[in-house]
């Protein structure tokens, strides 16, 4: 093989390799990996969650974990009824779910009522994790956690 052929092959190879695709092809933007948050006062396993607009959904895991992306609102449900929603964040408590985010206190009726409901539904009492049973009947009416006589 002549030197000219080898040189020409090298030049073509470098030209093709450097052509690597960049440019402004108008492709889709990469989607950020989901973040993991937890629902806790104690970790709550088995809550149904839905993160919008990302579309992530499922059941909270054994440590209360759920998935969300920046800008999502995460809605939680029990017994076929929405409890409440909150902006996706690393930790969600009954206080953040029900809008009492300034100073958590046992005098805030809504979060206390939600905590009592979760404790009452716990399928595995005596453990650190509150486990919502997989099979719950549909709650007959929308629950108002703000009622003083819950």
OpenMM code with the backbone's topology and positions (N, CA, C; nanometers):
from openmm import Vec3, app, unit

residues = "UNK UNK UNK UNK UNK UNK UNK UNK UNK UNK UNK UNK UNK UNK UNK UNK UNK UNK UNK UNK UNK UNK UNK UNK UNK UNK UNK UNK UNK UNK UNK UNK UNK UNK UNK UNK UNK UNK UNK UNK UNK UNK UNK UNK UNK UNK UNK UNK UNK UNK UNK UNK UNK UNK UNK UNK UNK UNK UNK UNK UNK UNK UNK UNK UNK UNK UNK UNK UNK UNK UNK UNK UNK UNK UNK UNK UNK UNK UNK UNK UNK UNK UNK UNK UNK UNK UNK UNK UNK UNK UNK UNK UNK UNK UNK UNK UNK UNK UNK UNK UNK UNK UNK UNK UNK UNK UNK UNK UNK UNK UNK UNK UNK UNK UNK UNK UNK UNK UNK UNK UNK UNK UNK UNK UNK UNK UNK UNK UNK UNK UNK UNK UNK UNK UNK UNK UNK UNK UNK UNK UNK UNK UNK UNK UNK UNK UNK UNK UNK UNK".split()
positions = [
    Vec3(0.0840, -0.1163, 0.0000),
    Vec3(0.0000, 0.0000, 0.0000),
    Vec3(0.0895, 0.1239, 0.0000),
    Vec3(0.0591, 0.2170, -0.0827),
    Vec3(0.1447, 0.3346, -0.0951),
    Vec3(0.1202, 0.4313, 0.0198),
    Vec3(0.2189, 0.5143, 0.0395),
    Vec3(0.2085, 0.6140, 0.1457),
    Vec3(0.0925, 0.7096, 0.1201),
    Vec3(0.0683, 0.7399, -0.0031),
    Vec3(-0.0407, 0.8302, -0.0387),
    Vec3(-0.1756, 0.7690, -0.0010),
    Vec3(-0.1937, 0.6398, -0.0228),
    Vec3(-0.3180, 0.5719, 0.0124),
    Vec3(-0.3373, 0.5698, 0.1636),
    Vec3(-0.2302, 0.5431, 0.2392),
    Vec3(-0.2364, 0.5416, 0.3850),
    Vec3(-0.2696, 0.6813, 0.4357),
    Vec3(-0.2036, 0.7831, 0.3826),
    Vec3(-0.2290, 0.9201, 0.4237),
    Vec3(-0.3734, 0.9591, 0.3928),
    Vec3(-0.4220, 0.9251, 0.2748),
    Vec3(-0.5598, 0.9562, 0.2376),
    Vec3(-0.6586, 0.8856, 0.3302),
    Vec3(-0.6324, 0.7601, 0.3643),
    Vec3(-0.7188, 0.6846, 0.4561),
    Vec3(-0.7227, 0.7490, 0.5937),
    Vec3(-0.6089, 0.7944, 0.6439),
    Vec3(-0.6027, 0.8602, 0.7735),
    Vec3(-0.6808, 0.9915, 0.7725),
    Vec3(-0.6650, 1.0703, 0.6681),
    Vec3(-0.7355, 1.1982, 0.6581),
    Vec3(-0.8857, 1.1749, 0.6559),
    Vec3(-0.9331, 1.0804, 0.5777),
    Vec3(-1.0765, 1.0503, 0.5704),
    Vec3(-1.1264, 0.9999, 0.7048),
    Vec3(-1.0495, 0.9146, 0.7717),
    Vec3(-1.0898, 0.8617, 0.9027),
    Vec3(-1.1032, 0.9738, 1.0051),
    Vec3(-1.0053, 1.0649, 1.0100),
    Vec3(-1.0129, 1.1772, 1.1038),
    Vec3(-1.1298, 1.2689, 1.0714),
    Vec3(-1.1536, 1.2913, 0.9441),
    Vec3(-1.2639, 1.3788, 0.9042),
    Vec3(-1.3975, 1.3183, 0.9460),
    Vec3(-1.4144, 1.1920, 0.9258),
    Vec3(-1.5395, 1.1259, 0.9642),
    Vec3(-1.5548, 1.1206, 1.1156),
    Vec3(-1.4471, 1.0920, 1.1879),
    Vec3(-1.4536, 1.0836, 1.3334),
    Vec3(-1.4840, 1.2193, 1.3951),
    Vec3(-1.4327, 1.3264, 1.3387),
    Vec3(-1.4553, 1.4588, 1.3955),
    Vec3(-1.5927, 1.5131, 1.3591),
    Vec3(-1.6623, 1.4467, 1.2706),
    Vec3(-1.7934, 1.4914, 1.2276),
    Vec3(-1.8995, 1.4594, 1.3310),
    Vec3(-1.8718, 1.3913, 1.4344),
    Vec3(-1.9475, 1.3409, 1.5464),
    Vec3(-2.0892, 1.3820, 1.5717),
    Vec3(-2.1573, 1.4523, 1.4972),
    Vec3(-2.3000, 1.4700, 1.5187),
    Vec3(-2.3407, 1.5975, 1.5851),
    Vec3(-2.2735, 1.6657, 1.6643),
    Vec3(-2.3116, 1.7913, 1.7304),
    Vec3(-2.4219, 1.8636, 1.6584),
    Vec3(-2.4056, 1.9858, 1.6352),
    Vec3(-2.4997, 2.0627, 1.5560),
    Vec3(-2.6292, 2.0910, 1.6275),
    Vec3(-2.7177, 2.1550, 1.5541),
    Vec3(-2.8459, 2.1961, 1.6101),
    Vec3(-2.9549, 2.1113, 1.5472),
    Vec3(-2.9537, 1.9818, 1.5762),
    Vec3(-3.0466, 1.8897, 1.5142),
    Vec3(-3.1875, 1.8973, 1.5671),
    Vec3(-3.2142, 1.9784, 1.6694),
    Vec3(-3.3502, 1.9922, 1.7188),
    Vec3(-3.4001, 1.8698, 1.7930),
    Vec3(-3.3111, 1.7882, 1.8483),
    Vec3(-3.3535, 1.6689, 1.9222),
    Vec3(-3.4204, 1.7063, 2.0533),
    Vec3(-3.4701, 1.6065, 2.1212),
    Vec3(-3.5385, 1.6310, 2.2483),
    Vec3(-3.4383, 1.6547, 2.3593),
    Vec3(-3.4776, 1.7319, 2.4572),
    Vec3(-3.3937, 1.7584, 2.5726),
    Vec3(-3.3922, 1.6351, 2.6624),
    Vec3(-3.2797, 1.6044, 2.7248),
    Vec3(-3.2779, 1.4898, 2.8158),
    Vec3(-3.3671, 1.5175, 2.9369),
    Vec3(-3.4341, 1.4145, 2.9834),
    Vec3(-3.5222, 1.4262, 3.0995),
    Vec3(-3.4402, 1.4030, 3.2255),
    Vec3(-3.4568, 1.4935, 3.3213),
    Vec3(-3.3834, 1.4795, 3.4470),
    Vec3(-3.4273, 1.3527, 3.5192),
    Vec3(-3.3337, 1.2907, 3.5871),
    Vec3(-3.3656, 1.1720, 3.6661),
    Vec3(-3.4617, 1.2117, 3.7776),
    Vec3(-3.5547, 1.1246, 3.8129),
    Vec3(-3.6464, 1.1592, 3.9218),
    Vec3(-3.5745, 1.1685, 4.0553),
    Vec3(-3.6290, 1.2518, 4.1413),
    Vec3(-3.5795, 1.2627, 4.2786),
    Vec3(-3.6648, 1.1732, 4.3665),
    Vec3(-3.6097, 1.1343, 4.4793),
    Vec3(-3.6836, 1.0523, 4.5750),
    Vec3(-3.7161, 1.1368, 4.6969),
    Vec3(-3.8435, 1.1409, 4.7322),
    Vec3(-3.8871, 1.2065, 4.8541),
    Vec3(-3.9396, 1.1010, 4.9492),
    Vec3(-3.9672, 1.1413, 5.0725),
    Vec3(-4.0274, 1.0487, 5.1678),
    Vec3(-4.1470, 1.1146, 5.2346),
    Vec3(-4.2477, 1.0328, 5.2619),
    Vec3(-4.3616, 1.0761, 5.3416),
    Vec3(-4.3325, 1.0272, 5.4816),
    Vec3(-4.3299, 1.1206, 5.5750),
    Vec3(-4.2977, 1.0763, 5.7091),
    Vec3(-4.3585, 1.1657, 5.8148),
    Vec3(-4.3870, 1.1138, 5.9152),
    Vec3(-4.3965, 1.1566, 6.0526),
    Vec3(-4.3211, 1.0401, 6.1149),
    Vec3(-4.3734, 0.9221, 6.0864),
    Vec3(-4.2997, 0.7974, 6.0743),
    Vec3(-4.3104, 0.7669, 5.9261),
    Vec3(-4.2199, 0.6880, 5.8682),
    Vec3(-4.2346, 0.6559, 5.7261),
    Vec3(-4.3706, 0.5904, 5.7007),
    Vec3(-4.4342, 0.6275, 5.5887),
    Vec3(-4.5663, 0.5745, 5.5545),
    Vec3(-4.5543, 0.4939, 5.4257),
    Vec3(-4.5750, 0.3632, 5.4377),
    Vec3(-4.5684, 0.2725, 5.3236),
    Vec3(-4.7093, 0.2449, 5.2729),
    Vec3(-4.7257, 0.2405, 5.1393),
    Vec3(-4.8517, 0.1970, 5.0808),
    Vec3(-4.9486, 0.3074, 5.0436),
    Vec3(-4.9086, 0.4347, 5.0559),
    Vec3(-4.9937, 0.5424, 5.0065),
    Vec3(-4.9852, 0.5450, 4.8544),
    Vec3(-5.0967, 0.5674, 4.7898),
    Vec3(-5.0959, 0.5846, 4.6446),
    Vec3(-5.0500, 0.7275, 4.6175),
    Vec3(-4.9565, 0.7443, 4.5237),
    Vec3(-4.9126, 0.8799, 4.4897),
    Vec3(-4.9116, 0.8995, 4.3391),
    Vec3(-4.9262, 1.0245, 4.2995),
    Vec3(-4.9204, 1.0626, 4.1595),
    Vec3(-4.8500, 1.1971, 4.1497),
    Vec3(-4.7441, 1.2017, 4.0692),
    Vec3(-4.6667, 1.3245, 4.0499),
    Vec3(-4.7019, 1.3847, 3.9140),
    Vec3(-4.7475, 1.5110, 3.9160),
    Vec3(-4.7914, 1.5777, 3.7937),
    Vec3(-4.7085, 1.7040, 3.7758),
    Vec3(-4.6544, 1.7341, 3.6630),
    Vec3(-4.6862, 1.6809, 3.5312),
    Vec3(-4.5996, 1.5644, 3.4847),
    Vec3(-4.5030, 1.5178, 3.5640),
    Vec3(-4.4107, 1.4142, 3.5157),
    Vec3(-4.4783, 1.2805, 3.4884),
    Vec3(-4.5912, 1.2526, 3.5576),
    Vec3(-4.6599, 1.1255, 3.5373),
    Vec3(-4.6065, 1.0117, 3.6221),
    Vec3(-4.5105, 1.0387, 3.7092),
    Vec3(-4.4610, 0.9334, 3.7980),
    Vec3(-4.5703, 0.8992, 3.8985),
    Vec3(-4.5871, 0.7704, 3.9283),
    Vec3(-4.6916, 0.7296, 4.0222),
    Vec3(-4.6595, 0.5923, 4.0773),
    Vec3(-4.7331, 0.5544, 4.1817),
    Vec3(-4.7126, 0.4233, 4.2420),
    Vec3(-4.7555, 0.4246, 4.3865),
    Vec3(-4.6955, 0.3362, 4.4637),
    Vec3(-4.7186, 0.3281, 4.6082),
    Vec3(-4.5913, 0.3710, 4.6802),
    Vec3(-4.6063, 0.4398, 4.7919),
    Vec3(-4.4876, 0.4747, 4.8694),
    Vec3(-4.4222, 0.3468, 4.9202),
    Vec3(-4.2904, 0.3471, 4.9229),
    Vec3(-4.2130, 0.2290, 4.9603),
    Vec3(-4.2002, 0.2104, 5.1106),
    Vec3(-4.1228, 0.1111, 5.1524),
    Vec3(-4.1104, 0.0760, 5.2941),
    Vec3(-4.0517, 0.1867, 5.3815),
    Vec3(-3.9834, 0.2813, 5.3204),
    Vec3(-3.9309, 0.3951, 5.3964),
    Vec3(-4.0098, 0.5219, 5.3666),
    Vec3(-4.1279, 0.5058, 5.3067),
    Vec3(-4.2123, 0.6202, 5.2725),
    Vec3(-4.1716, 0.6884, 5.1437),
    Vec3(-4.0847, 0.6259, 5.0630),
    Vec3(-4.0304, 0.6926, 4.9465),
    Vec3(-4.1279, 0.6966, 4.8281),
    Vec3(-4.1178, 0.8073, 4.7533),
    Vec3(-4.1950, 0.8289, 4.6313),
    Vec3(-4.1054, 0.9033, 4.5335),
    Vec3(-4.1421, 0.9015, 4.4062),
    Vec3(-4.0629, 0.9685, 4.3031),
    Vec3(-4.1334, 1.0940, 4.2536),
    Vec3(-4.0536, 1.1949, 4.2217),
    Vec3(-4.1065, 1.3192, 4.1663),
    Vec3(-3.9950, 1.3856, 4.0869),
    Vec3(-4.0326, 1.4818, 4.0050),
    Vec3(-3.9347, 1.5645, 3.9341),
    Vec3(-3.9567, 1.7097, 3.9745),
    Vec3(-3.8539, 1.7921, 3.9587),
    Vec3(-3.8650, 1.9343, 3.9921),
    Vec3(-3.9874, 1.9926, 3.9220),
    Vec3(-4.0667, 2.0674, 3.9958),
    Vec3(-4.1870, 2.1294, 3.9405),
    Vec3(-4.3125, 2.0455, 3.9543),
    Vec3(-4.2996, 1.9214, 4.0005),
    Vec3(-4.4168, 1.8348, 4.0186),
    Vec3(-4.4975, 1.8746, 4.1412),
    Vec3(-4.6262, 1.8483, 4.1352),
    Vec3(-4.7117, 1.8453, 4.2535),
    Vec3(-4.7415, 1.6983, 4.2772),
    Vec3(-4.7203, 1.6527, 4.4004),
    Vec3(-4.7406, 1.5121, 4.4334),
    Vec3(-4.8693, 1.5010, 4.5147),
    Vec3(-4.9618, 1.4181, 4.4662),
    Vec3(-5.0906, 1.3973, 4.5319),
    Vec3(-5.0925, 1.2575, 4.5923),
    Vec3(-5.1413, 1.2485, 4.7163),
    Vec3(-5.1475, 1.1209, 4.7874),
    Vec3(-5.2924, 1.0829, 4.8111),
    Vec3(-5.3208, 0.9521, 4.8032),
    Vec3(-5.4570, 0.9012, 4.8188),
    Vec3(-5.4599, 0.7821, 4.9124),
    Vec3(-5.5751, 0.7666, 4.9778),
    Vec3(-5.6040, 0.6487, 5.0604),
    Vec3(-5.7484, 0.6102, 5.0323),
    Vec3(-5.7736, 0.4813, 5.0181),
    Vec3(-5.9105, 0.4344, 5.0007),
    Vec3(-5.9825, 0.5005, 4.8850),
    Vec3(-5.9100, 0.5267, 4.7768),
    Vec3(-5.9716, 0.5848, 4.6584),
    Vec3(-5.9989, 0.7335, 4.6672),
    Vec3(-5.9603, 0.7979, 4.7746),
    Vec3(-5.9844, 0.9415, 4.7911),
    Vec3(-5.8517, 1.0151, 4.8060),
    Vec3(-5.8441, 1.1293, 4.7407),
    Vec3(-5.7252, 1.2129, 4.7535),
    Vec3(-5.7208, 1.2718, 4.8937),
    Vec3(-5.6066, 1.2580, 4.9595),
    Vec3(-5.5860, 1.3202, 5.0907),
    Vec3(-5.5497, 1.4661, 5.0692),
    Vec3(-5.4417, 1.4863, 4.9956),
    Vec3(-5.3915, 1.6208, 4.9686),
    Vec3(-5.2720, 1.6095, 4.8750),
    Vec3(-5.2258, 1.7244, 4.8306),
    Vec3(-5.1072, 1.7301, 4.7462),
    Vec3(-5.0136, 1.8379, 4.7954),
    Vec3(-4.8885, 1.8254, 4.7555),
    Vec3(-4.7871, 1.9234, 4.7932),
    Vec3(-4.6825, 1.9274, 4.6825),
    Vec3(-4.6100, 2.0384, 4.6730),
    Vec3(-4.4997, 2.0409, 4.5760),
    Vec3(-4.4003, 1.9293, 4.6077),
    Vec3(-4.3471, 1.8653, 4.5028),
    Vec3(-4.2470, 1.7612, 4.5231),
    Vec3(-4.1284, 1.8169, 4.5994),
    Vec3(-4.0855, 1.7458, 4.7015),
    Vec3(-3.9746, 1.7884, 4.7865),
    Vec3(-3.9189, 1.6666, 4.8589),
    Vec3(-3.8001, 1.6786, 4.9168),
    Vec3(-3.7367, 1.5617, 4.9786),
    Vec3(-3.8146, 1.5005, 5.0945),
    Vec3(-3.8895, 1.5806, 5.1702),
    Vec3(-3.9671, 1.5248, 5.2817),
    Vec3(-4.1037, 1.5917, 5.2861),
    Vec3(-4.2064, 1.5087, 5.2951),
    Vec3(-4.3437, 1.5576, 5.3087),
    Vec3(-4.4006, 1.4989, 5.4370),
    Vec3(-4.4588, 1.5840, 5.5185),
    Vec3(-4.5196, 1.5431, 5.6451),
    Vec3(-4.6677, 1.5766, 5.6415),
    Vec3(-4.7448, 1.5317, 5.7390),
    Vec3(-4.8851, 1.5745, 5.7434),
    Vec3(-4.8994, 1.7273, 5.7447),
    Vec3(-4.8026, 1.7965, 5.8009),
    Vec3(-4.8084, 1.9430, 5.8048),
    Vec3(-4.7905, 2.0036, 5.6668),
    Vec3(-4.6919, 1.9537, 5.5885),
    Vec3(-4.6729, 2.0083, 5.4545),
    Vec3(-4.7866, 1.9669, 5.3618),
    Vec3(-4.8429, 1.8481, 5.3822),
    Vec3(-4.9557, 1.8045, 5.2987),
    Vec3(-5.0791, 1.8910, 5.3179),
    Vec3(-5.1006, 1.9338, 5.4396),
    Vec3(-5.2234, 2.0084, 5.4684),
    Vec3(-5.1986, 2.1574, 5.4867),
    Vec3(-5.0850, 2.2061, 5.4364),
    Vec3(-5.0615, 2.3489, 5.4283),
    Vec3(-5.0152, 2.4190, 5.5536),
    Vec3(-4.9846, 2.3474, 5.6592),
    Vec3(-4.9358, 2.4106, 5.7825),
    Vec3(-4.7848, 2.3942, 5.7902),
    Vec3(-4.7144, 2.4736, 5.7104),
    Vec3(-4.5701, 2.4541, 5.6987),
    Vec3(-4.4882, 2.5477, 5.7857),
    Vec3(-4.5502, 2.6441, 5.8499),
    Vec3(-4.4713, 2.7412, 5.9247),
    Vec3(-4.4142, 2.6817, 6.0519),
    Vec3(-4.4981, 2.6503, 6.1477),
    Vec3(-4.4514, 2.5922, 6.2743),
    Vec3(-4.5386, 2.4708, 6.3055),
    Vec3(-4.4877, 2.3480, 6.2799),
    Vec3(-4.5675, 2.2296, 6.3114),
    Vec3(-4.6044, 2.2275, 6.4595),
    Vec3(-4.7302, 2.1991, 6.4866),
    Vec3(-4.7774, 2.1981, 6.6246),
    Vec3(-4.8935, 2.1001, 6.6378),
    Vec3(-4.9042, 2.0388, 6.7534),
    Vec3(-5.0167, 1.9481, 6.7776),
    Vec3(-5.1481, 2.0239, 6.7903),
    Vec3(-5.1443, 2.1560, 6.7841),
    Vec3(-5.2685, 2.2329, 6.7865),
    Vec3(-5.3266, 2.2512, 6.6468),
    Vec3(-5.2527, 2.2118, 6.5415),
    Vec3(-5.3054, 2.2171, 6.4056),
    Vec3(-5.3910, 2.0925, 6.3825),
    Vec3(-5.5204, 2.1141, 6.3747),
    Vec3(-5.6163, 2.0029, 6.3703),
    Vec3(-5.5961, 1.9117, 6.2498),
    Vec3(-5.5808, 1.9668, 6.1296),
    Vec3(-5.5717, 1.8848, 6.0086),
    Vec3(-5.4590, 1.7833, 6.0109),
    Vec3(-5.3354, 1.8263, 6.0341),
    Vec3(-5.2251, 1.7296, 6.0369),
    Vec3(-5.2396, 1.6260, 6.1483),
    Vec3(-5.2931, 1.6672, 6.2609),
    Vec3(-5.3132, 1.5723, 6.3706),
    Vec3(-5.4168, 1.4676, 6.3295),
    Vec3(-5.5251, 1.5107, 6.2647),
    Vec3(-5.6271, 1.4162, 6.2184),
    Vec3(-5.5714, 1.3201, 6.1144),
    Vec3(-5.4901, 1.3707, 6.0220),
    Vec3(-5.4293, 1.2839, 5.9217),
    Vec3(-5.3370, 1.1824, 5.9884),
    Vec3(-5.2560, 1.2263, 6.0839),
    Vec3(-5.1675, 1.1340, 6.1559),
    Vec3(-5.2487, 1.0276, 6.2296),
    Vec3(-5.3605, 1.0668, 6.2893),
    Vec3(-5.4457, 0.9695, 6.3590),
    Vec3(-5.5038, 0.8681, 6.2612),
    Vec3(-5.5450, 0.9134, 6.1425),
    Vec3(-5.5975, 0.8207, 6.0426),
    Vec3(-5.4895, 0.7209, 6.0011),
    Vec3(-5.3697, 0.7696, 5.9742),
    Vec3(-5.2608, 0.6799, 5.9336),
    Vec3(-5.2292, 0.5794, 6.0434),
    Vec3(-5.2291, 0.6239, 6.1678),
    Vec3(-5.2053, 0.5311, 6.2800),
    Vec3(-5.3170, 0.4274, 6.2895),
    Vec3(-5.4416, 0.4709, 6.2693),
    Vec3(-5.5551, 0.3790, 6.2786),
    Vec3(-5.5527, 0.2748, 6.1665),
    Vec3(-5.5019, 0.3122, 6.0486),
    Vec3(-5.4982, 0.2199, 5.9350),
    Vec3(-5.3755, 0.1291, 5.9350),
    Vec3(-5.2789, 0.1543, 6.0209),
    Vec3(-5.1534, 0.0805, 6.0212),
    Vec3(-5.1778, -0.0707, 6.0290),
    Vec3(-5.1371, -0.1403, 5.9232),
    Vec3(-5.1590, -0.2846, 5.9154),
    Vec3(-5.0567, -0.3641, 5.9966),
    Vec3(-4.9478, -0.2995, 6.0369),
    Vec3(-4.8436, -0.3672, 6.1125),
    Vec3(-4.8088, -0.2803, 6.2339),
    Vec3(-4.8988, -0.2747, 6.3335),
    Vec3(-4.8723, -0.1891, 6.4498),
    Vec3(-4.7459, -0.2329, 6.5242),
    Vec3(-4.6843, -0.1367, 6.5897),
    Vec3(-4.5667, -0.1675, 6.6701),
    Vec3(-4.4355, -0.1545, 6.5962),
    Vec3(-4.4400, -0.1221, 6.4662),
    Vec3(-4.3157, -0.1000, 6.3918),
    Vec3(-4.3004, 0.0499, 6.3680),
    Vec3(-4.1817, 0.0896, 6.3292),
    Vec3(-4.1572, 0.2319, 6.3034),
    Vec3(-4.2324, 0.2807, 6.1798),
    Vec3(-4.2512, 0.1930, 6.0819),
    Vec3(-4.3197, 0.2297, 5.9584),
    Vec3(-4.4694, 0.2114, 5.9726),
    Vec3(-4.5459, 0.3119, 5.9263),
    Vec3(-4.6914, 0.2993, 5.9194),
    Vec3(-4.7235, 0.2362, 5.7845),
    Vec3(-4.7908, 0.1229, 5.7846),
    Vec3(-4.8190, 0.0497, 5.6612),
    Vec3(-4.9679, 0.0558, 5.6311),
    Vec3(-5.0020, 0.1246, 5.5230),
    Vec3(-5.1408, 0.1335, 5.4792),
    Vec3(-5.1750, 0.0019, 5.4098),
    Vec3(-5.2854, -0.0647, 5.4499),
    Vec3(-5.3214, -0.1924, 5.3868),
    Vec3(-5.3431, -0.1766, 5.2362),
    Vec3(-5.3064, -0.2809, 5.1615),
    Vec3(-5.3207, -0.2775, 5.0161),
    Vec3(-5.4667, -0.2727, 4.9738),
    Vec3(-5.5528, -0.3421, 5.0453),
    Vec3(-5.6941, -0.3477, 5.0071),
    Vec3(-5.7775, -0.2689, 5.1075),
    Vec3(-5.8160, -0.1505, 5.0678),
    Vec3(-5.9042, -0.0680, 5.1501),
    Vec3(-6.0305, -0.0408, 5.0699),
    Vec3(-6.1453, -0.0424, 5.1345),
    Vec3(-6.2656, -0.0056, 5.0611),
    Vec3(-6.2613, 0.1436, 5.0276),
    Vec3(-6.3370, 0.1823, 4.9277),
    Vec3(-6.3482, 0.3234, 4.8903),
    Vec3(-6.4068, 0.4002, 5.0072),
    Vec3(-6.3409, 0.5087, 5.0473),
    Vec3(-6.3986, 0.5932, 5.1519),
    Vec3(-6.5306, 0.6488, 5.0992),
    Vec3(-6.6355, 0.6464, 5.1803),
    Vec3(-6.7677, 0.6853, 5.1306),
    Vec3(-6.7795, 0.8335, 5.0969),
    Vec3(-6.7071, 0.9188, 5.1646),
    Vec3(-6.7163, 1.0621, 5.1389),
    Vec3(-6.5767, 1.1224, 5.1429),
    Vec3(-6.5642, 1.2399, 5.0840),
    Vec3(-6.4379, 1.3121, 5.0921),
    Vec3(-6.4125, 1.3484, 5.2379),
    Vec3(-6.2928, 1.3257, 5.2858),
    Vec3(-6.2593, 1.3495, 5.4255),
    Vec3(-6.2089, 1.4925, 5.4427),
    Vec3(-6.2630, 1.5609, 5.5426),
    Vec3(-6.2185, 1.6960, 5.5751),
    Vec3(-6.1335, 1.6881, 5.7015),
    Vec3(-6.0025, 1.6925, 5.6841),
    Vec3(-5.9118, 1.6788, 5.7970),
    Vec3(-5.9139, 1.8010, 5.8879),
    Vec3(-5.9727, 1.9110, 5.8427),
    Vec3(-5.9777, 2.0324, 5.9220),
    Vec3(-6.0879, 2.0357, 6.0258),
    Vec3(-6.1747, 1.9331, 6.0277),
    Vec3(-6.2823, 1.9282, 6.1263),
    Vec3(-6.2261, 1.8981, 6.2650),
    Vec3(-6.2699, 1.9719, 6.3635),
    Vec3(-6.2199, 1.9480, 6.4985),
    Vec3(-6.2726, 1.8161, 6.5556),
    Vec3(-6.3885, 1.7714, 6.5070),
    Vec3(-6.4440, 1.6425, 6.5512),
    Vec3(-6.4268, 1.5411, 6.4400),
    Vec3(-6.3078, 1.4954, 6.4241),
    Vec3(-6.2723, 1.4023, 6.3165),
    Vec3(-6.3128, 1.2672, 6.3595),
] * unit.nanometer
topology = app.Topology()
chain = topology.addChain("A")
for resn in residues:
    res = topology.addResidue(resn, chain)
    for name in ("N", "CA", "C"):
        topology.addAtom(name, app.Element.getBySymbol(name[0]), res)
